[in-house]
Amino acid sequence: MKKPIARVLLGTAAALAVLIAAQAAHAQRRHSAPEAYDTRANPNYGFGPRARVRSDDVVSGDRVIGTDPDPFIRGEILRNYNSGRQR
């Protein structure tokens, strides 16, 4: 009598483990890139349409303020933007 109960419990535990693993894999696929306002579309007001942030974008807060492949230049753009200096 004890063998069938052990098999049922083992089968239930295996099915539960598969469900948990499947749920974790499904949750990872839904991850999307962060979004920010594209200020380059409307520079006078400092906001524009929502856009996905890419690796070359310069982001200040929730705004994309520029793009450059060189990390040094991205740092310069960010420092100049956050300094409050007039353009």
C-alpha positions as CSV (number, residue, x, y, z in Angstrom):
1,M,0.0,0.0,0.0
2,K,2.9,2.4,0.7
3,K,4.5,2.0,-2.8
4,P,1.6,3.5,-4.8
5,I,1.4,6.5,-2.4
6,A,5.1,7.1,-2.8
7,R,4.8,6.9,-6.6
8,V,1.9,9.4,-6.6
9,L,3.8,11.8,-4.3
10,L,6.9,11.5,-6.5
11,G,4.9,12.1,-9.7
12,T,3.2,15.1,-8.1
13,A,6.5,16.6,-7.0
14,A,8.0,16.1,-10.5
15,A,5.0,17.7,-12.1
16,L,5.2,20.7,-9.7
17,A,8.9,21.1,-10.4
18,V,8.2,21.2,-14.2
19,L,5.5,23.8,-13.8
20,I,7.7,26.0,-11.7
21,A,10.6,25.8,-14.2
22,A,8.2,26.5,-17.1
23,Q,6.8,29.5,-15.3
24,A,10.3,30.9,-14.7
25,A,11.3,30.4,-18.3
26,H,8.1,32.1,-19.5
27,A,8.7,35.1,-17.2
28,Q,12.2,35.7,-18.6
29,R,11.0,35.9,-22.2
30,R,8.6,38.8,-21.5
31,H,11.5,41.1,-20.4
32,S,11.6,44.1,-22.6
33,A,14.1,46.9,-23.0
34,P,13.6,50.1,-20.9
35,E,11.8,53.0,-22.5
36,A,12.5,56.7,-22.3
37,Y,11.3,60.0,-23.9
38,D,13.1,60.7,-27.1
39,T,14.0,64.4,-26.6
40,R,15.7,64.7,-29.9
41,A,12.2,64.6,-31.6
42,N,11.1,67.8,-29.8
43,P,14.2,69.5,-28.2
44,N,12.3,72.8,-27.4
45,Y,10.1,71.1,-24.8
46,G,12.5,68.3,-23.6
47,F,10.2,65.4,-24.3
48,G,9.0,63.4,-27.3
49,P,7.6,60.0,-28.1
50,R,8.5,57.0,-26.0
51,A,11.4,54.9,-27.5
52,R,13.4,51.9,-26.5
53,V,16.8,52.7,-25.0
54,R,19.6,51.2,-27.0
55,S,23.2,50.7,-25.9
56,D,24.5,53.8,-27.8
57,D,21.9,56.2,-26.3
58,V,22.7,58.9,-23.7
59,V,20.0,58.9,-21.1
60,S,19.4,61.5,-18.4
61,G,16.6,60.5,-16.1
62,D,13.8,59.2,-18.3
63,R,15.0,61.1,-21.5
64,V,17.2,60.1,-24.4
65,I,19.3,63.2,-25.1
66,G,21.7,61.9,-27.7
67,T,23.4,58.9,-29.3
68,D,27.1,58.1,-29.9
69,P,29.0,54.8,-30.2
70,D,32.0,56.2,-28.2
71,P,31.5,55.9,-24.4
72,F,33.7,59.0,-23.8
73,I,31.6,61.1,-26.0
74,R,28.4,59.8,-24.4
75,G,29.8,60.9,-21.0
76,E,30.6,64.4,-22.4
77,I,27.1,64.7,-23.8
78,L,25.6,63.7,-20.4
79,R,27.9,66.1,-18.5
80,N,27.1,69.0,-20.7
81,Y,23.4,68.3,-20.6
82,N,23.3,68.0,-16.8
83,S,25.5,71.1,-16.2
84,G,22.6,73.5,-17.0
85,R,24.8,75.3,-19.5
86,Q,23.0,77.0,-22.4
87,R,23.5,75.4,-25.8
